[in-house]
């Protein structure tokens, strides 16, 4: 994912899946398409982070600030080609 939307949700009492869903709802309303990837800081994700929320793949990344969610569309074909090229 090269371009995405950064979303701040500081409601630490809410479940991380709910926080991701709120961000995804805003993304759909603003951009008119469904995101398929959400990056979240490991501390925000918690001990048992969900792997998927409403069709979004959820990954942890220390490069994302705590309580922030980076949502966007990862092109699946490009991701597969990149991983094949790295394996060679």
C-alpha positions in Angstrom: 0.0 0.0 0.0 1.6 3.2 -1.1 -1.3 5.7 -0.4 -3.8 5.5 2.4 -5.8 7.4 5.0 -4.4 7.9 8.4 -7.1 7.8 11.1 -6.8 8.8 14.8 -9.1 7.1 17.2 -8.0 7.8 20.8 -11.0 5.9 22.4 -8.8 3.3 24.2 -11.9 1.9 26.0 -13.4 0.6 22.7 -12.4 -2.7 21.1 -9.7 -2.4 18.4 -12.1 -4.1 15.9 -14.7 -1.4 16.5 -12.1 1.3 16.1 -11.0 -0.2 12.8 -14.6 -0.5 11.6 -15.2 3.2 12.4 -12.2 4.2 10.3 -13.3 1.9 7.5 -16.8 3.4 7.5 -15.3 6.9 7.1 -13.0 5.7 4.4 -15.9 4.2 2.4 -18.0 7.4 2.8 -15.1 9.7 1.8 -13.4 7.7 -1.0 -16.3 5.6 -2.3 -14.5 2.3 -2.1 -13.7 -0.4 0.4 -10.2 -0.5 1.9 -8.7 -3.9 2.1 -5.7 -3.3 4.5 -5.3 -1.6 7.9 -2.0 -1.1 9.6 -2.0 -0.5 13.3 0.7 -0.1 16.0 1.2 -3.4 18.0 0.4 -1.6 21.3 -2.9 -0.4 19.9 -3.7 -3.8 18.4 -3.3 -5.5 21.8 -2.2 -9.0 22.7 -4.6 -10.8 20.4 -5.0 -8.5 17.3 -7.7 -9.5 14.8 -6.4 -10.7 11.5 -9.5 -9.4 9.7 -12.2 -6.8 10.4 -15.1 -6.4 8.0 -13.1 -7.7 5.1 -9.9 -5.7 5.9 -6.7 -7.5 6.5 -5.2 -6.1 9.8 -1.4 -6.0 10.2 0.7 -4.5 12.9 3.6 -2.1 12.2 5.7 -0.1 14.6 5.9 2.7 12.0 2.3 3.6 12.7 1.8 5.8 15.8 -0.2 4.4 18.7 -4.0 5.0 18.3 -3.6 5.6 14.6 -4.9 3.4 11.8 -3.6 3.5 8.2 -6.2 2.3 5.8 -6.0 1.8 2.1 -6.1 -0.5 -0.8 -3.3 -2.9 -1.4 -3.1 -4.1 -4.9 -3.0 -7.9 -4.6 -1.3 -8.6 -7.9 1.5 -6.1 -7.2 2.0 -7.5 -3.8 2.3 -11.1 -5.2 4.7 -10.0 -7.9 6.9 -8.1 -5.3 7.1 -11.2 -3.1 8.0 -13.4 -6.1 10.7 -11.0 -7.1 12.2 -10.9 -3.6 12.3 -14.7 -3.4 14.5 -15.0 -6.5 
